């Protein structure tokens, strides 16, 4: 794994952990009532998607246990498409 991939994966892990910490003890109703919570989660998902889109093709090919997008579309584009 090259340093760039390592950094991208760390960004993905950090953002994922942050998102999980935001929703601890929360309900789906909290998302409709708390716009700051919702926008914070959206931002963390965007960070994961952007970092994932920049992981090298070589690493993605080697990391077969991770369900990388087949069309390489960033996850945030798929999750938040109108």
ABEGO torsion letter per residue (X at the ends): XBAAAAAAAAAAAAAAAAAAAAABGBBAAAAAABAAAAAAAAAAAAAAAAAAAABBAAAAAABAABBBBAAGBBAAAAAABX
